[in-house]
């Protein structure tokens, strides 16, 4: 293996596939609350969901996990799935939707490069909902590397975005 290989800049994460214990409960979260669209169902065992008509961004299945308890917090596995929203206003819209549904957040952070909401799906899988600031606004160190941080996200200020005309 060559240590100097660099993945092509156009490469991207295509989808995530989650083992869930109850497909309908997961669809109620991902489809009904977060707004993903079902692209196909495999009976009562699996569903593929997407945003914008892509074949699937998230796969949900009960093939090896029907009725299973959540994975332990202190073990290896997926930390969270991240969903990037195109604008700050889109993030405000989903935040307001979560508030109205009384769905609990596990965190809300400003990372300098992005603003993020954190929550768990019904199986305890972490979910990050975020938007990226324009790249020219990303904080950097003197050497040009990113200066990411974690500060509390001002949720009241995020909600003020809903009143803005630009979308």
ZIURMO-V374714 format. One record per pair of residues at least 24 apart in sequence whose ideal C-beta (glycine too) atoms are under 10 Angstrom apart, sorted by the first residue. I is the first residue (numbers start at 1). GAP is how many residues later the second one is. D is the distance in whole Angstrom. If there is no record, write none. Layout:
I/GAP/D
I/GAP/D
This chain:
13/44/9
13/68/10
13/69/9
14/40/9
14/41/9
14/42/9
14/43/8
15/33/8
15/34/10
15/35/8
15/39/8
15/40/8
15/41/5
15/42/5
15/43/6
15/44/6
15/66/10
16/40/9
16/41/7
16/42/6
16/43/7
16/44/10
16/62/8
16/64/10
16/65/5
16/66/9
16/67/10
16/109/9
17/29/9
17/31/9
17/39/9
17/41/7
17/42/4
17/43/8
17/44/7
18/40/7
18/41/7
18/42/6
18/43/8
18/47/9
18/60/8
18/63/7
18/103/8
18/105/7
18/107/6
19/40/10
19/41/8
19/42/6
19/43/7
19/44/7
19/45/6
19/46/4
19/47/9
19/49/8
19/52/9
19/58/10
19/59/10
19/104/8
19/106/9
20/26/9
20/27/9
20/39/10
20/40/5
20/41/7
20/42/6
20/43/10
20/45/6
20/46/9
20/48/9
20/50/10
20/101/8
20/102/8
20/103/5
20/105/8
21/41/7
21/44/6
21/45/6
21/46/5
21/47/5
21/48/7
21/49/8
21/101/8
21/102/6
21/103/10
22/38/10
22/40/7
22/43/9
22/44/8
22/45/7
22/46/10
22/100/7
22/101/8
23/24/6
23/37/6
23/38/8
23/39/5
23/42/10
23/43/8
24/38/10
25/35/10
25/96/9
25/97/5
25/98/8
26/32/9
26/34/5
26/35/9
26/36/9
26/95/7
26/96/6
26/97/7
26/99/9
27/33/7
27/95/10
28/94/8
29/31/9
29/72/10
29/74/8
29/90/9
29/91/9
29/92/5
29/93/5
29/94/9
29/96/10
29/98/9
30/27/10
30/28/6
30/30/7
30/51/10
30/53/10
30/91/7
30/92/9
30/97/9
31/27/10
31/29/9
32/69/9
33/61/9
33/64/7
33/65/7
33/68/6
33/70/6
33/86/10
33/88/9
33/89/10
34/24/9
34/49/7
34/60/7
34/63/8
34/64/9
34/69/10
34/85/10
34/87/9
34/93/8
34/95/8
35/58/9
35/59/8
35/62/8
36/24/10
36/47/9
51/32/8
51/34/10
57/24/9
57/26/8
58/25/9
58/63/10
58/69/10
60/61/9
60/63/9
60/65/10
65/58/8
68/55/8
69/54/9
69/55/9
70/50/9
70/51/10
70/52/9
70/53/5
70/54/3
70/55/8
71/52/8
71/53/7
71/54/8
72/52/9
73/51/8
73/53/10
77/48/9
77/49/10
78/47/7
78/48/7
79/46/9
79/47/6
79/49/9
80/26/9
80/36/10
80/38/7
80/39/9
80/40/9
80/41/10
80/45/7
80/46/3
80/47/6
80/48/5
80/49/10
81/40/8
81/44/7
81/45/7
81/46/6
81/47/7
81/48/10
82/32/9
82/34/8
82/36/10
82/44/9
82/45/8
82/46/4
82/47/8
82/48/6
83/33/10
83/34/10
83/44/7
83/45/7
83/46/5
83/47/7
83/48/10
84/30/8
84/32/10
84/44/9
84/45/8
84/46/6
84/47/7
84/48/6
85/29/10
85/30/10
85/31/10
85/32/10
85/44/7
85/45/7
85/46/5
85/47/9
86/45/7
86/46/9
86/81/9
87/44/6
87/45/10
87/74/8
87/77/10
87/79/8
87/80/7
88/26/10
88/27/7
88/42/10
88/43/5
88/44/10
88/45/8
88/69/10
88/70/7
88/73/5
88/76/9
88/78/10
89/42/9
89/69/9
89/72/5
89/73/7
89/74/10
89/75/6
89/76/10
89/77/8
89/78/6
90/39/9
90/41/7
90/71/9
90/77/8
91/24/6
91/25/8
91/26/7
91/38/7
91/39/7
91/40/5
91/62/9
91/67/7
91/70/8
92/25/10
92/39/9
92/63/9
92/65/9
92/66/5
92/67/6
92/68/8
92/69/4
92/70/5
92/71/9
92/72/9
93/66/10
93/68/9
93/69/7
93/74/9
94/35/6
94/37/10
95/34/8
95/58/9
95/60/7
95/63/6
95/64/7
95/66/9
95/67/9
96/62/9
96/63/6
96/65/10
96/66/6
98/31/8
99/56/9
99/60/8
105/24/9
105/48/10
105/50/9
107/43/9
107/45/9
107/46/8
108/44/7
108/45/4
108/46/9
108/47/6
108/50/8
109/40/9
109/41/5
109/42/7
109/43/7
109/44/5
110/39/8
110/40/8
110/41/5
110/42/7
110/43/5
110/44/7
110/47/10
110/48/10
111/27/10
111/28/9
111/35/10
111/37/5
111/38/6
111/39/6
111/40/8
111/42/9
112/25/9
112/26/7
112/27/4
112/28/9
112/34/8
112/35/6
112/36/5
112/37/5
112/38/9
112/39/8
113/24/8
113/25/5
113/26/7
113/27/10
113/33/7
113/34/9
113/35/6
113/36/9
114/24/9
114/34/9
114/39/10
115/36/10
115/38/5
115/39/9
115/40/10
115/42/10
115/43/7
116/34/9
116/37/7
117/36/7
117/38/9
117/41/9
118/35/10
131/27/10
131/30/10
